[in-house]
Amino acid sequence: ALDWQVAGHDPASGRILASQTSKLFRFVDDIVIRVRDDGAGGSVVDVRSKSRDGQGDIGANAARIRRFYEVLPK
């Protein structure tokens, strides 16, 4: 649903590594998801998205993170 390419995962650290390539300029953005125990029976999910090249992303990384949280099961 997110059109991400999963590059790997590390269950011990709770990390998932992925990337997404932009359709227009073919820029690659790296995505890291970290899931950890919140100490109260739930989980905390952190997401980072960063462009490999270029200085601006016109909000693409922030939009990608918002979309991830929209489709994340609650």
CHARMM internal coordinates of N, CA and C (Angstrom, degrees):
IC EDIT
DIST 1 N 1 CA 1.4520
DIST 1 CA 1 C 1.5307
ANGL 1 N 1 CA 1 C 111.45
DIST 1 C 2 N 1.3347
ANGL 1 CA 1 C 2 N 117.44
DIHE 1 N 1 CA 1 C 2 N -23.87
DIST 2 N 2 CA 1.4571
ANGL 1 C 2 N 2 CA 120.44
DIHE 1 CA 1 C 2 N 2 CA -176.60
DIST 2 CA 2 C 1.5248
ANGL 2 N 2 CA 2 C 113.37
DIHE 1 C 2 N 2 CA 2 C -101.74
DIST 2 C 3 N 1.3100
ANGL 2 CA 2 C 3 N 118.28
DIHE 2 N 2 CA 2 C 3 N -9.03
DIST 3 N 3 CA 1.4685
ANGL 2 C 3 N 3 CA 122.50
DIHE 2 CA 2 C 3 N 3 CA 179.81
DIST 3 CA 3 C 1.5288
ANGL 3 N 3 CA 3 C 111.77
DIHE 2 C 3 N 3 CA 3 C 60.11
DIST 3 C 4 N 1.3254
ANGL 3 CA 3 C 4 N 116.41
DIHE 3 N 3 CA 3 C 4 N 40.41
DIST 4 N 4 CA 1.4556
ANGL 3 C 4 N 4 CA 122.14
DIHE 3 CA 3 C 4 N 4 CA 177.04
DIST 4 CA 4 C 1.5203
ANGL 4 N 4 CA 4 C 109.13
DIHE 3 C 4 N 4 CA 4 C -102.16
DIST 4 C 5 N 1.3190
ANGL 4 CA 4 C 5 N 116.90
DIHE 4 N 4 CA 4 C 5 N 150.29
DIST 5 N 5 CA 1.4526
ANGL 4 C 5 N 5 CA 122.44
DIHE 4 CA 4 C 5 N 5 CA 173.77
DIST 5 CA 5 C 1.5362
ANGL 5 N 5 CA 5 C 106.79
DIHE 4 C 5 N 5 CA 5 C -103.23
DIST 5 C 6 N 1.3189
ANGL 5 CA 5 C 6 N 116.59
DIHE 5 N 5 CA 5 C 6 N 113.98
DIST 6 N 6 CA 1.4582
ANGL 5 C 6 N 6 CA 121.08
DIHE 5 CA 5 C 6 N 6 CA -179.68
DIST 6 CA 6 C 1.5261
ANGL 6 N 6 CA 6 C 108.16
DIHE 5 C 6 N 6 CA 6 C -77.20
DIST 6 C 7 N 1.3374
ANGL 6 CA 6 C 7 N 115.70
DIHE 6 N 6 CA 6 C 7 N 124.06
DIST 7 N 7 CA 1.4597
ANGL 6 C 7 N 7 CA 121.28
DIHE 6 CA 6 C 7 N 7 CA -177.72
DIST 7 CA 7 C 1.5213
ANGL 7 N 7 CA 7 C 111.69
DIHE 6 C 7 N 7 CA 7 C -95.76
DIST 7 C 8 N 1.3164
ANGL 7 CA 7 C 8 N 117.02
DIHE 7 N 7 CA 7 C 8 N -24.21
DIST 8 N 8 CA 1.4564
ANGL 7 C 8 N 8 CA 119.53
DIHE 7 CA 7 C 8 N 8 CA -179.97
DIST 8 CA 8 C 1.5098
ANGL 8 N 8 CA 8 C 111.22
DIHE 7 C 8 N 8 CA 8 C 173.05
DIST 8 C 9 N 1.3287
ANGL 8 CA 8 C 9 N 114.31
DIHE 8 N 8 CA 8 C 9 N 172.91
DIST 9 N 9 CA 1.4567
ANGL 8 C 9 N 9 CA 119.99
DIHE 8 CA 8 C 9 N 9 CA 177.05
DIST 9 CA 9 C 1.5179
ANGL 9 N 9 CA 9 C 108.66
DIHE 8 C 9 N 9 CA 9 C -151.82
DIST 9 C 10 N 1.3081
ANGL 9 CA 9 C 10 N 115.38
DIHE 9 N 9 CA 9 C 10 N 153.38
DIST 10 N 10 CA 1.4598
ANGL 9 C 10 N 10 CA 122.49
DIHE 9 CA 9 C 10 N 10 CA 179.17
DIST 10 CA 10 C 1.5227
ANGL 10 N 10 CA 10 C 107.99
DIHE 9 C 10 N 10 CA 10 C -133.54
DIST 10 C 11 N 1.3347
ANGL 10 CA 10 C 11 N 116.81
DIHE 10 N 10 CA 10 C 11 N 95.88
DIST 11 N 11 CA 1.4673
ANGL 10 C 11 N 11 CA 119.40
DIHE 10 CA 10 C 11 N 11 CA -177.99
DIST 11 CA 11 C 1.5266
ANGL 11 N 11 CA 11 C 113.30
DIHE 10 C 11 N 11 CA 11 C -58.11
DIST 11 C 12 N 1.3270
ANGL 11 CA 11 C 12 N 118.10
DIHE 11 N 11 CA 11 C 12 N -31.81
DIST 12 N 12 CA 1.4663
ANGL 11 C 12 N 12 CA 120.46
DIHE 11 CA 11 C 12 N 12 CA -178.67
DIST 12 CA 12 C 1.5248
ANGL 12 N 12 CA 12 C 111.80
DIHE 11 C 12 N 12 CA 12 C -63.91
DIST 12 C 13 N 1.3237
ANGL 12 CA 12 C 13 N 117.69
DIHE 12 N 12 CA 12 C 13 N -38.14
DIST 13 N 13 CA 1.4647
ANGL 12 C 13 N 13 CA 120.76
DIHE 12 CA 12 C 13 N 13 CA 179.99
DIST 13 CA 13 C 1.5244
ANGL 13 N 13 CA 13 C 111.98
DIHE 12 C 13 N 13 CA 13 C -97.05
DIST 13 C 14 N 1.3332
ANGL 13 CA 13 C 14 N 117.36
DIHE 13 N 13 CA 13 C 14 N -8.14
DIST 14 N 14 CA 1.4564
ANGL 13 C 14 N 14 CA 121.51
DIHE 13 CA 13 C 14 N 14 CA -179.43
DIST 14 CA 14 C 1.5161
ANGL 14 N 14 CA 14 C 113.41
DIHE 13 C 14 N 14 CA 14 C 74.51
DIST 14 C 15 N 1.3327
ANGL 14 CA 14 C 15 N 117.49
DIHE 14 N 14 CA 14 C 15 N 24.06
DIST 15 N 15 CA 1.4655
ANGL 14 C 15 N 15 CA 121.09
DIHE 14 CA 14 C 15 N 15 CA -175.85
DIST 15 CA 15 C 1.5274
ANGL 15 N 15 CA 15 C 112.54
DIHE 14 C 15 N 15 CA 15 C -105.43
DIST 15 C 16 N 1.3208
ANGL 15 CA 15 C 16 N 114.23
DIHE 15 N 15 CA 15 C 16 N 142.53
DIST 16 N 16 CA 1.4604
ANGL 15 C 16 N 16 CA 122.99
DIHE 15 CA 15 C 16 N 16 CA 172.00
DIST 16 CA 16 C 1.5190
ANGL 16 N 16 CA 16 C 106.37
DIHE 15 C 16 N 16 CA 16 C -123.13
DIST 16 C 17 N 1.3275
ANGL 16 CA 16 C 17 N 117.23
DIHE 16 N 16 CA 16 C 17 N 130.42
DIST 17 N 17 CA 1.4583
ANGL 16 C 17 N 17 CA 122.92
DIHE 16 CA 16 C 17 N 17 CA 179.06
DIST 17 CA 17 C 1.5142
ANGL 17 N 17 CA 17 C 108.84
DIHE 16 C 17 N 17 CA 17 C -109.08
DIST 17 C 18 N 1.3267
ANGL 17 CA 17 C 18 N 116.77
DIHE 17 N 17 CA 17 C 18 N 132.60
DIST 18 N 18 CA 1.4605
ANGL 17 C 18 N 18 CA 120.93
DIHE 17 CA 17 C 18 N 18 CA -178.83
DIST 18 CA 18 C 1.5286
ANGL 18 N 18 CA 18 C 109.05
DIHE 17 C 18 N 18 CA 18 C -146.84
DIST 18 C 19 N 1.3184
ANGL 18 CA 18 C 19 N 115.37
DIHE 18 N 18 CA 18 C 19 N 173.65
DIST 19 N 19 CA 1.4613
ANGL 18 C 19 N 19 CA 121.10
DIHE 18 CA 18 C 19 N 19 CA 175.08
DIST 19 CA 19 C 1.5178
ANGL 19 N 19 CA 19 C 108.61
DIHE 18 C 19 N 19 CA 19 C -147.31
DIST 19 C 20 N 1.3125
ANGL 19 CA 19 C 20 N 114.74
DIHE 19 N 19 CA 19 C 20 N 162.36
DIST 20 N 20 CA 1.4594
ANGL 19 C 20 N 20 CA 120.95
DIHE 19 CA 19 C 20 N 20 CA 174.80
DIST 20 CA 20 C 1.5205
ANGL 20 N 20 CA 20 C 107.43
DIHE 19 C 20 N 20 CA 20 C -142.67
DIST 20 C 21 N 1.3237
ANGL 20 CA 20 C 21 N 115.80
DIHE 20 N 20 CA 20 C 21 N 136.66
DIST 21 N 21 CA 1.4604
ANGL 20 C 21 N 21 CA 122.24
DIHE 20 CA 20 C 21 N 21 CA 179.82
DIST 21 CA 21 C 1.5218
ANGL 21 N 21 CA 21 C 109.08
DIHE 20 C 21 N 21 CA 21 C -103.91
DIST 21 C 22 N 1.3403
ANGL 21 CA 21 C 22 N 115.96
DIHE 21 N 21 CA 21 C 22 N 128.90
DIST 22 N 22 CA 1.4654
ANGL 21 C 22 N 22 CA 119.47
DIHE 21 CA 21 C 22 N 22 CA -179.74
DIST 22 CA 22 C 1.5225
ANGL 22 N 22 CA 22 C 109.89
DIHE 21 C 22 N 22 CA 22 C -69.31
DIST 22 C 23 N 1.3012
ANGL 22 CA 22 C 23 N 115.60
DIHE 22 N 22 CA 22 C 23 N 145.10
DIST 23 N 23 CA 1.4607
ANGL 22 C 23 N 23 CA 120.71
DIHE 22 CA 22 C 23 N 23 CA -176.38
DIST 23 CA 23 C 1.5269
ANGL 23 N 23 CA 23 C 112.19
DIHE 22 C 23 N 23 CA 23 C -72.06
DIST 23 C 24 N 1.3186
ANGL 23 CA 23 C 24 N 117.60
DIHE 23 N 23 CA 23 C 24 N -38.10
DIST 24 N 24 CA 1.4582
ANGL 23 C 24 N 24 CA 120.58
DIHE 23 CA 23 C 24 N 24 CA -173.59
DIST 24 CA 24 C 1.5300
ANGL 24 N 24 CA 24 C 113.28
DIHE 23 C 24 N 24 CA 24 C -77.52
DIST 24 C 25 N 1.3322
ANGL 24 CA 24 C 25 N 117.20
DIHE 24 N 24 CA 24 C 25 N -56.96
DIST 25 N 25 CA 1.4662
ANGL 24 C 25 N 25 CA 120.28
DIHE 24 CA 24 C 25 N 25 CA -175.07
DIST 25 CA 25 C 1.5235
ANGL 25 N 25 CA 25 C 113.90
DIHE 24 C 25 N 25 CA 25 C -102.59
DIST 25 C 26 N 1.3411
ANGL 25 CA 25 C 26 N 117.07
DIHE 25 N 25 CA 25 C 26 N -3.94
DIST 26 N 26 CA 1.4710
ANGL 25 C 26 N 26 CA 122.96
DIHE 25 CA 25 C 26 N 26 CA 178.45
DIST 26 CA 26 C 1.5309
ANGL 26 N 26 CA 26 C 112.43
DIHE 25 C 26 N 26 CA 26 C 64.99
DIST 26 C 27 N 1.3529
ANGL 26 CA 26 C 27 N 116.70
DIHE 26 N 26 CA 26 C 27 N 28.24
DIST 27 N 27 CA 1.4542
ANGL 26 C 27 N 27 CA 120.76
DIHE 26 CA 26 C 27 N 27 CA 174.20
DIST 27 CA 27 C 1.5233
ANGL 27 N 27 CA 27 C 108.82
DIHE 26 C 27 N 27 CA 27 C -73.81
DIST 27 C 28 N 1.3264
ANGL 27 CA 27 C 28 N 116.06
DIHE 27 N 27 CA 27 C 28 N 144.39
DIST 28 N 28 CA 1.4624
ANGL 27 C 28 N 28 CA 120.92
DIHE 27 CA 27 C 28 N 28 CA 178.85
DIST 28 CA 28 C 1.5235
ANGL 28 N 28 CA 28 C 108.53
DIHE 27 C 28 N 28 CA 28 C -103.85
DIST 28 C 29 N 1.3257
ANGL 28 CA 28 C 29 N 115.96
DIHE 28 N 28 CA 28 C 29 N 130.16
DIST 29 N 29 CA 1.4561
ANGL 28 C 29 N 29 CA 122.63
DIHE 28 CA 28 C 29 N 29 CA 175.44
DIST 29 CA 29 C 1.5184
ANGL 29 N 29 CA 29 C 108.31
DIHE 28 C 29 N 29 CA 29 C -113.12
DIST 29 C 30 N 1.3354
ANGL 29 CA 29 C 30 N 115.85
DIHE 29 N 29 CA 29 C 30 N 136.24
DIST 30 N 30 CA 1.4650
ANGL 29 C 30 N 30 CA 121.35
DIHE 29 CA 29 C 30 N 30 CA 179.32
DIST 30 CA 30 C 1.5212
ANGL 30 N 30 CA 30 C 109.61
DIHE 29 C 30 N 30 CA 30 C -95.17
DIST 30 C 31 N 1.3278
ANGL 30 CA 30 C 31 N 115.50
DIHE 30 N 30 CA 30 C 31 N 141.31
DIST 31 N 31 CA 1.4622
ANGL 30 C 31 N 31 CA 122.83
DIHE 30 CA 30 C 31 N 31 CA -177.96
DIST 31 CA 31 C 1.5191
ANGL 31 N 31 CA 31 C 108.28
DIHE 30 C 31 N 31 CA 31 C -127.01
DIST 31 C 32 N 1.3243
ANGL 31 CA 31 C 32 N 116.48
DIHE 31 N 31 CA 31 C 32 N 133.22
DIST 32 N 32 CA 1.4605
ANGL 31 C 32 N 32 CA 121.83
DIHE 31 CA 31 C 32 N 32 CA 174.95
DIST 32 CA 32 C 1.5197
ANGL 32 N 32 CA 32 C 107.45
DIHE 31 C 32 N 32 CA 32 C -126.22
DIST 32 C 33 N 1.3176
ANGL 32 CA 32 C 33 N 115.73
DIHE 32 N 32 CA 32 C 33 N 128.37
DIST 33 N 33 CA 1.4609
ANGL 32 C 33 N 33 CA 122.28
DIHE 32 CA 32 C 33 N 33 CA 176.59
DIST 33 CA 33 C 1.5210
ANGL 33 N 33 CA 33 C 107.18
DIHE 32 C 33 N 33 CA 33 C -115.17
DIST 33 C 34 N 1.3152
ANGL 33 CA 33 C 34 N 116.53
DIHE 33 N 33 CA 33 C 34 N 132.02
DIST 34 N 34 CA 1.4604
ANGL 33 C 34 N 34 CA 120.56
DIHE 33 CA 33 C 34 N 34 CA 177.27
DIST 34 CA 34 C 1.5165
ANGL 34 N 34 CA 34 C 108.33
DIHE 33 C 34 N 34 CA 34 C -124.87
DIST 34 C 35 N 1.3235
ANGL 34 CA 34 C 35 N 116.51
DIHE 34 N 34 CA 34 C 35 N 128.32
DIST 35 N 35 CA 1.4603
ANGL 34 C 35 N 35 CA 122.67
DIHE 34 CA 34 C 35 N 35 CA 178.30
DIST 35 CA 35 C 1.5260
ANGL 35 N 35 CA 35 C 107.00
DIHE 34 C 35 N 35 CA 35 C -116.67
DIST 35 C 36 N 1.3440
ANGL 35 CA 35 C 36 N 115.50
DIHE 35 N 35 CA 35 C 36 N 127.41
DIST 36 N 36 CA 1.4646
ANGL 35 C 36 N 36 CA 119.10
DIHE 35 CA 35 C 36 N 36 CA 179.33
DIST 36 CA 36 C 1.5217
ANGL 36 N 36 CA 36 C 110.31
DIHE 35 C 36 N 36 CA 36 C -139.44
DIST 36 C 37 N 1.2943
ANGL 36 CA 36 C 37 N 115.31
DIHE 36 N 36 CA 36 C 37 N 159.18
DIST 37 N 37 CA 1.4596
ANGL 36 C 37 N 37 CA 123.18
DIHE 36 CA 36 C 37 N 37 CA 179.42
DIST 37 CA 37 C 1.5245
ANGL 37 N 37 CA 37 C 109.52
DIHE 36 C 37 N 37 CA 37 C -69.21
DIST 37 C 38 N 1.3204
ANGL 37 CA 37 C 38 N 116.84
DIHE 37 N 37 CA 37 C 38 N 136.31
DIST 38 N 38 CA 1.4674
ANGL 37 C 38 N 38 CA 119.63
DIHE 37 CA 37 C 38 N 38 CA 178.99
DIST 38 CA 38 C 1.5276
ANGL 38 N 38 CA 38 C 112.56
DIHE 37 C 38 N 38 CA 38 C -90.77
DIST 38 C 39 N 1.3288
ANGL 38 CA 38 C 39 N 117.60
DIHE 38 N 38 CA 38 C 39 N -0.31
DIST 39 N 39 CA 1.4574
ANGL 38 C 39 N 39 CA 121.73
DIHE 38 CA 38 C 39 N 39 CA 178.74
DIST 39 CA 39 C 1.5104
ANGL 39 N 39 CA 39 C 114.58
DIHE 38 C 39 N 39 CA 39 C 81.98
DIST 39 C 40 N 1.3473
ANGL 39 CA 39 C 40 N 116.85
DIHE 39 N 39 CA 39 C 40 N -1.18
DIST 40 N 40 CA 1.4650
ANGL 39 C 40 N 40 CA 120.18
DIHE 39 CA 39 C 40 N 40 CA -178.59
DIST 40 CA 40 C 1.5248
ANGL 40 N 40 CA 40 C 110.94
DIHE 39 C 40 N 40 CA 40 C -127.47
DIST 40 C 41 N 1.3316
ANGL 40 CA 40 C 41 N 116.41
DIHE 40 N 40 CA 40 C 41 N 23.61
DIST 41 N 41 CA 1.4598
ANGL 40 C 41 N 41 CA 120.11
DIHE 40 CA 40 C 41 N 41 CA 178.76
DIST 41 CA 41 C 1.5137
ANGL 41 N 41 CA 41 C 114.59
DIHE 40 C 41 N 41 CA 41 C 90.53
DIST 41 C 42 N 1.3147
ANGL 41 CA 41 C 42 N 117.55
DIHE 41 N 41 CA 41 C 42 N 4.01
DIST 42 N 42 CA 1.4643
ANGL 41 C 42 N 42 CA 121.77
DIHE 41 CA 41 C 42 N 42 CA 178.95
DIST 42 CA 42 C 1.5131
ANGL 42 N 42 CA 42 C 110.94
DIHE 41 C 42 N 42 CA 42 C -120.44
DIST 42 C 43 N 1.3078
ANGL 42 CA 42 C 43 N 115.89
DIHE 42 N 42 CA 42 C 43 N -164.59
DIST 43 N 43 CA 1.4593
ANGL 42 C 43 N 43 CA 121.57
DIHE 42 CA 42 C 43 N 43 CA -178.86
DIST 43 CA 43 C 1.5259
ANGL 43 N 43 CA 43 C 110.41
DIHE 42 C 43 N 43 CA 43 C -133.56
DIST 43 C 44 N 1.3171
ANGL 43 CA 43 C 44 N 114.65
DIHE 43 N 43 CA 43 C 44 N 153.44
DIST 44 N 44 CA 1.4639
ANGL 43 C 44 N 44 CA 123.00
DIHE 43 CA 43 C 44 N 44 CA 172.44
DIST 44 CA 44 C 1.5215
ANGL 44 N 44 CA 44 C 106.54
DIHE 43 C 44 N 44 CA 44 C -113.51
DIST 44 C 45 N 1.3250
ANGL 44 CA 44 C 45 N 117.00
DIHE 44 N 44 CA 44 C 45 N 129.41
DIST 45 N 45 CA 1.4635
ANGL 44 C 45 N 45 CA 121.62
DIHE 44 CA 44 C 45 N 45 CA -179.47
DIST 45 CA 45 C 1.5252
ANGL 45 N 45 CA 45 C 107.84
DIHE 44 C 45 N 45 CA 45 C -115.93
DIST 45 C 46 N 1.3406
ANGL 45 CA 45 C 46 N 116.08
DIHE 45 N 45 CA 45 C 46 N 120.32
DIST 46 N 46 CA 1.4585
ANGL 45 C 46 N 46 CA 122.84
DIHE 45 CA 45 C 46 N 46 CA 176.48
DIST 46 CA 46 C 1.5239
ANGL 46 N 46 CA 46 C 107.97
DIHE 45 C 46 N 46 CA 46 C -110.47
DIST 46 C 47 N 1.3308
ANGL 46 CA 46 C 47 N 116.43
DIHE 46 N 46 CA 46 C 47 N 140.45
DIST 47 N 47 CA 1.4681
ANGL 46 C 47 N 47 CA 121.23
DIHE 46 CA 46 C 47 N 47 CA 179.36
DIST 47 CA 47 C 1.5227
ANGL 47 N 47 CA 47 C 108.68
DIHE 46 C 47 N 47 CA 47 C -132.15
DIST 47 C 48 N 1.3258
ANGL 47 CA 47 C 48 N 115.59
DIHE 47 N 47 CA 47 C 48 N 137.13
DIST 48 N 48 CA 1.4606
ANGL 47 C 48 N 48 CA 121.93
DIHE 47 CA 47 C 48 N 48 CA 175.02
DIST 48 CA 48 C 1.5171
ANGL 48 N 48 CA 48 C 107.88
DIHE 47 C 48 N 48 CA 48 C -129.04
DIST 48 C 49 N 1.3048
ANGL 48 CA 48 C 49 N 117.13
DIHE 48 N 48 CA 48 C 49 N 135.29
DIST 49 N 49 CA 1.4587
ANGL 48 C 49 N 49 CA 122.92
DIHE 48 CA 48 C 49 N 49 CA 176.04
DIST 49 CA 49 C 1.5185
ANGL 49 N 49 CA 49 C 107.63
DIHE 48 C 49 N 49 CA 49 C -131.65
DIST 49 C 50 N 1.3398
ANGL 49 CA 49 C 50 N 116.68
DIHE 49 N 49 CA 49 C 50 N 127.47
DIST 50 N 50 CA 1.4570
ANGL 49 C 50 N 50 CA 120.92
DIHE 49 CA 49 C 50 N 50 CA -175.47
DIST 50 CA 50 C 1.5196
ANGL 50 N 50 CA 50 C 110.11
DIHE 49 C 50 N 50 CA 50 C -140.41
DIST 50 C 51 N 1.3086
ANGL 50 CA 50 C 51 N 115.59
DIHE 50 N 50 CA 50 C 51 N 136.03
DIST 51 N 51 CA 1.4592
ANGL 50 C 51 N 51 CA 121.22
DIHE 50 CA 50 C 51 N 51 CA 177.90
DIST 51 CA 51 C 1.5198
ANGL 51 N 51 CA 51 C 109.73
DIHE 50 C 51 N 51 CA 51 C -73.54
DIST 51 C 52 N 1.3346
ANGL 51 CA 51 C 52 N 116.69
DIHE 51 N 51 CA 51 C 52 N 137.94
DIST 52 N 52 CA 1.4656
ANGL 51 C 52 N 52 CA 120.63
DIHE 51 CA 51 C 52 N 52 CA 175.78
DIST 52 CA 52 C 1.5220
ANGL 52 N 52 CA 52 C 111.28
DIHE 51 C 52 N 52 CA 52 C -74.61
DIST 52 C 53 N 1.3179
ANGL 52 CA 52 C 53 N 116.41
DIHE 52 N 52 CA 52 C 53 N -39.57
DIST 53 N 53 CA 1.4620
ANGL 52 C 53 N 53 CA 121.96
DIHE 52 CA 52 C 53 N 53 CA -175.87
DIST 53 CA 53 C 1.5175
ANGL 53 N 53 CA 53 C 110.07
DIHE 52 C 53 N 53 CA 53 C -121.88
DIST 53 C 54 N 1.3076
ANGL 53 CA 53 C 54 N 115.15
DIHE 53 N 53 CA 53 C 54 N 159.78
DIST 54 N 54 CA 1.4576
ANGL 53 C 54 N 54 CA 119.58
DIHE 53 CA 53 C 54 N 54 CA 175.27
DIST 54 CA 54 C 1.5106
ANGL 54 N 54 CA 54 C 112.15
DIHE 53 C 54 N 54 CA 54 C 84.67
DIST 54 C 55 N 1.3225
ANGL 54 CA 54 C 55 N 115.21
DIHE 54 N 54 CA 54 C 55 N 168.47
DIST 55 N 55 CA 1.4525
ANGL 54 C 55 N 55 CA 120.38
DIHE 54 CA 54 C 55 N 55 CA -178.17
DIST 55 CA 55 C 1.5262
ANGL 55 N 55 CA 55 C 112.83
DIHE 54 C 55 N 55 CA 55 C -109.30
DIST 55 C 56 N 1.2999
ANGL 55 CA 55 C 56 N 118.01
DIHE 55 N 55 CA 55 C 56 N -22.59
DIST 56 N 56 CA 1.4587
ANGL 55 C 56 N 56 CA 121.07
DIHE 55 CA 55 C 56 N 56 CA 178.89
DIST 56 CA 56 C 1.5159
ANGL 56 N 56 CA 56 C 109.94
DIHE 55 C 56 N 56 CA 56 C -129.53
DIST 56 C 57 N 1.3109
ANGL 56 CA 56 C 57 N 114.86
DIHE 56 N 56 CA 56 C 57 N 153.03
DIST 57 N 57 CA 1.4725
ANGL 56 C 57 N 57 CA 118.53
DIHE 56 CA 56 C 57 N 57 CA -178.78
DIST 57 CA 57 C 1.5235
ANGL 57 N 57 CA 57 C 111.98
DIHE 56 C 57 N 57 CA 57 C -124.70
DIST 57 C 58 N 1.3095
ANGL 57 CA 57 C 58 N 117.53
DIHE 57 N 57 CA 57 C 58 N 5.42
DIST 58 N 58 CA 1.4642
ANGL 57 C 58 N 58 CA 124.11
DIHE 57 CA 57 C 58 N 58 CA 179.34
DIST 58 CA 58 C 1.5379
ANGL 58 N 58 CA 58 C 110.63
DIHE 57 C 58 N 58 CA 58 C 53.69
DIST 58 C 59 N 1.3244
ANGL 58 CA 58 C 59 N 116.47
DIHE 58 N 58 CA 58 C 59 N 35.46
DIST 59 N 59 CA 1.4572
ANGL 58 C 59 N 59 CA 121.33
DIHE 58 CA 58 C 59 N 59 CA 176.81
DIST 59 CA 59 C 1.5176
ANGL 59 N 59 CA 59 C 115.53
DIHE 58 C 59 N 59 CA 59 C 82.29
DIST 59 C 60 N 1.3351
ANGL 59 CA 59 C 60 N 117.75
DIHE 59 N 59 CA 59 C 60 N 7.88
DIST 60 N 60 CA 1.4672
ANGL 59 C 60 N 60 CA 120.48
DIHE 59 CA 59 C 60 N 60 CA -176.07
DIST 60 CA 60 C 1.5271
ANGL 60 N 60 CA 60 C 112.34
DIHE 59 C 60 N 60 CA 60 C -65.00
DIST 60 C 61 N 1.3264
ANGL 60 CA 60 C 61 N 118.43
DIHE 60 N 60 CA 60 C 61 N -40.69
DIST 61 N 61 CA 1.4584
ANGL 60 C 61 N 61 CA 120.26
DIHE 60 CA 60 C 61 N 61 CA -178.60
DIST 61 CA 61 C 1.5234
ANGL 61 N 61 CA 61 C 111.86
DIHE 60 C 61 N 61 CA 61 C -67.31
DIST 61 C 62 N 1.3131
ANGL 61 CA 61 C 62 N 116.87
DIHE 61 N 61 CA 61 C 62 N -43.65
DIST 62 N 62 CA 1.4680
ANGL 61 C 62 N 62 CA 120.21
DIHE 61 CA 61 C 62 N 62 CA 177.74
DIST 62 CA 62 C 1.5298
ANGL 62 N 62 CA 62 C 110.67
DIHE 61 C 62 N 62 CA 62 C -63.24
DIST 62 C 63 N 1.3217
ANGL 62 CA 62 C 63 N 117.17
DIHE 62 N 62 CA 62 C 63 N -41.48
DIST 63 N 63 CA 1.4728
ANGL 62 C 63 N 63 CA 120.89
DIHE 62 CA 62 C 63 N 63 CA 178.80
DIST 63 CA 63 C 1.5236
ANGL 63 N 63 CA 63 C 110.73
DIHE 62 C 63 N 63 CA 63 C -63.97
DIST 63 C 64 N 1.3226
ANGL 63 CA 63 C 64 N 116.73
DIHE 63 N 63 CA 63 C 64 N -37.60
DIST 64 N 64 CA 1.4689
ANGL 63 C 64 N 64 CA 121.23
DIHE 63 CA 63 C 64 N 64 CA 179.54
DIST 64 CA 64 C 1.5301
ANGL 64 N 64 CA 64 C 110.36
DIHE 63 C 64 N 64 CA 64 C -63.52
DIST 64 C 65 N 1.3244
ANGL 64 CA 64 C 65 N 116.44
DIHE 64 N 64 CA 64 C 65 N -42.77
DIST 65 N 65 CA 1.4644
ANGL 64 C 65 N 65 CA 120.90
DIHE 64 CA 64 C 65 N 65 CA 179.52
DIST 65 CA 65 C 1.5253
ANGL 65 N 65 CA 65 C 110.46
DIHE 64 C 65 N 65 CA 65 C -66.68
DIST 65 C 66 N 1.3321
ANGL 65 CA 65 C 66 N 117.73
DIHE 65 N 65 CA 65 C 66 N -43.14
DIST 66 N 66 CA 1.4766
ANGL 65 C 66 N 66 CA 120.11
DIHE 65 CA 65 C 66 N 66 CA 177.24
DIST 66 CA 66 C 1.5264
ANGL 66 N 66 CA 66 C 110.65
DIHE 65 C 66 N 66 CA 66 C -59.82
DIST 66 C 67 N 1.3209
ANGL 66 CA 66 C 67 N 117.68
DIHE 66 N 66 CA 66 C 67 N -43.11
DIST 67 N 67 CA 1.4700
ANGL 66 C 67 N 67 CA 122.07
DIHE 66 CA 66 C 67 N 67 CA 179.82
DIST 67 CA 67 C 1.5304
ANGL 67 N 67 CA 67 C 110.32
DIHE 66 C 67 N 67 CA 67 C -62.42
DIST 67 C 68 N 1.3242
ANGL 67 CA 67 C 68 N 117.47
DIHE 67 N 67 CA 67 C 68 N -40.99
DIST 68 N 68 CA 1.4665
ANGL 67 C 68 N 68 CA 121.27
DIHE 67 CA 67 C 68 N 68 CA 177.97
DIST 68 CA 68 C 1.5266
ANGL 68 N 68 CA 68 C 109.93
DIHE 67 C 68 N 68 CA 68 C -57.81
DIST 68 C 69 N 1.3409
ANGL 68 CA 68 C 69 N 116.74
DIHE 68 N 68 CA 68 C 69 N -48.56
DIST 69 N 69 CA 1.4575
ANGL 68 C 69 N 69 CA 119.54
DIHE 68 CA 68 C 69 N 69 CA -179.06
DIST 69 CA 69 C 1.5286
ANGL 69 N 69 CA 69 C 112.08
DIHE 68 C 69 N 69 CA 69 C -66.55
DIST 69 C 70 N 1.3194
ANGL 69 CA 69 C 70 N 117.74
DIHE 69 N 69 CA 69 C 70 N -27.95
DIST 70 N 70 CA 1.4762
ANGL 69 C 70 N 70 CA 121.11
DIHE 69 CA 69 C 70 N 70 CA 176.42
DIST 70 CA 70 C 1.5195
ANGL 70 N 70 CA 70 C 111.83
DIHE 69 C 70 N 70 CA 70 C -65.61
DIST 70 C 71 N 1.3271
ANGL 70 CA 70 C 71 N 117.64
DIHE 70 N 70 CA 70 C 71 N -38.26
DIST 71 N 71 CA 1.4667
ANGL 70 C 71 N 71 CA 120.69
DIHE 70 CA 70 C 71 N 71 CA -176.89
DIST 71 CA 71 C 1.5212
ANGL 71 N 71 CA 71 C 113.48
DIHE 70 C 71 N 71 CA 71 C -94.45
DIST 71 C 72 N 1.3388
ANGL 71 CA 71 C 72 N 117.46
DIHE 71 N 71 CA 71 C 72 N -6.68
DIST 72 N 72 CA 1.4699
ANGL 71 C 72 N 72 CA 121.83
DIHE 71 CA 71 C 72 N 72 CA 179.15
DIST 72 CA 72 C 1.5164
ANGL 72 N 72 CA 72 C 108.85
DIHE 71 C 72 N 72 CA 72 C -68.07
DIST 72 C 73 N 1.3248
ANGL 72 CA 72 C 73 N 118.54
DIHE 72 N 72 CA 72 C 73 N 125.48
DIST 73 N 73 CA 1.4715
ANGL 72 C 73 N 73 CA 119.90
DIHE 72 CA 72 C 73 N 73 CA 177.03
DIST 73 CA 73 C 1.5259
ANGL 73 N 73 CA 73 C 110.69
DIHE 72 C 73 N 73 CA 73 C -60.41
DIST 73 C 74 N 1.3065
ANGL 73 CA 73 C 74 N 115.21
DIHE 73 N 73 CA 73 C 74 N 138.46
DIST 74 N 74 CA 1.4733
ANGL 73 C 74 N 74 CA 120.06
DIHE 73 CA 73 C 74 N 74 CA -178.32
DIST 74 CA 74 C 1.5084
ANGL 74 N 74 CA 74 C 110.53
DIHE 73 C 74 N 74 CA 74 C -92.01
END
COOR INIT
IC SEED 1 N 1 CA 1 C
IC BUILD
